[in-house]
Amino acid sequence: MRRTSTQRFITYSWAIAVLIGLAFAGLEYGLRFEIERTDATDAPSWLDLALFLCGYLFMFCLKPIQKAIQRKLCQRATHRAHPKNAG
């Protein structure tokens, strides 16, 4: 059975949203390890808490990001399917 275009757009939009989330998490951990490297003592607990809270809040942003990406993909597909007539 072949998937419909809506199912394909949902899959693509979730894949893009997850990639954005992974990039965000990579930046957070990169920042954490950079701060740990410059500081001779243990990483401050406030930094771990701040990164955890940012990641937690970002989880709530994934669904709206996915919906926005899906909407854009559908708009582009509709725009390509109905080209303007040259007058």
C-alpha positions as CSV (number, residue, x, y, z in Angstrom):
1,M,0.0,0.0,0.0
2,R,1.4,3.4,-1.0
3,R,1.5,6.2,1.6
4,T,-0.4,9.4,0.9
5,S,1.3,12.7,0.5
6,T,0.0,13.8,3.9
7,Q,1.6,10.8,5.6
8,R,4.8,11.6,3.8
9,F,4.7,15.2,4.9
10,I,4.2,14.1,8.5
11,T,7.2,11.8,8.3
12,Y,9.4,14.5,6.7
13,S,8.3,17.2,9.2
14,W,9.0,14.9,12.2
15,A,12.4,14.0,10.8
16,I,13.3,17.7,10.4
17,A,12.0,18.5,13.9
18,V,14.0,15.7,15.4
19,L,17.1,16.9,13.6
20,I,16.6,20.4,14.9
21,G,16.2,18.9,18.4
22,L,19.4,16.9,18.0
23,A,21.3,20.0,16.9
24,F,20.0,21.9,19.9
25,A,21.0,19.1,22.3
26,G,24.5,19.0,20.6
27,L,24.9,22.7,21.1
28,E,23.9,22.4,24.8
29,Y,26.3,19.6,25.5
30,G,29.0,21.4,23.5
31,L,28.5,24.5,25.6
32,R,28.5,22.4,28.8
33,F,31.8,20.7,28.0
34,E,33.4,24.0,26.9
35,I,32.5,25.5,30.2
36,E,33.8,22.4,32.1
37,R,37.0,22.6,30.2
38,T,37.7,26.2,31.0
39,D,36.7,25.7,34.7
40,A,39.2,23.7,36.8
41,T,36.5,22.6,39.3
42,D,33.4,20.5,38.7
43,A,30.8,21.9,36.4
44,P,28.4,24.1,38.4
45,S,25.1,22.5,39.2
46,W,23.3,25.6,38.0
47,L,24.6,24.9,34.5
48,D,23.3,21.4,34.6
49,L,19.9,22.6,35.8
50,A,19.7,25.4,33.2
51,L,20.6,22.9,30.4
52,F,18.0,20.4,31.7
53,L,15.3,23.1,31.8
54,C,16.1,24.3,28.4
55,G,15.9,20.8,27.0
56,Y,12.7,20.2,28.8
57,L,11.1,23.4,27.5
58,F,12.4,22.5,24.0
59,M,10.4,19.3,24.1
60,F,7.2,21.3,24.3
61,C,8.4,23.3,21.2
62,L,8.9,20.2,19.0
63,K,5.2,19.7,18.2
64,P,4.6,23.3,17.1
65,I,7.9,23.2,15.1
66,Q,6.7,20.0,13.4
67,K,3.3,21.5,12.6
68,A,4.9,24.6,11.1
69,I,7.2,22.5,8.9
70,Q,4.3,20.3,7.8
71,R,2.2,23.3,6.9
72,K,5.1,24.7,4.8
73,L,5.6,21.4,3.0
74,C,1.9,21.2,2.2
75,Q,1.9,24.8,0.9
76,R,4.8,24.1,-1.3
77,A,3.3,21.0,-2.7
78,T,0.0,22.8,-3.4
79,H,1.9,25.7,-5.0
80,R,3.8,23.3,-7.3
81,A,0.7,21.4,-8.2
82,H,-1.1,24.5,-9.3
83,P,1.3,26.7,-11.4
84,K,0.2,30.2,-12.4
85,N,-1.1,30.4,-15.9
86,A,1.0,32.6,-18.1
87,G,-1.3,35.2,-19.5
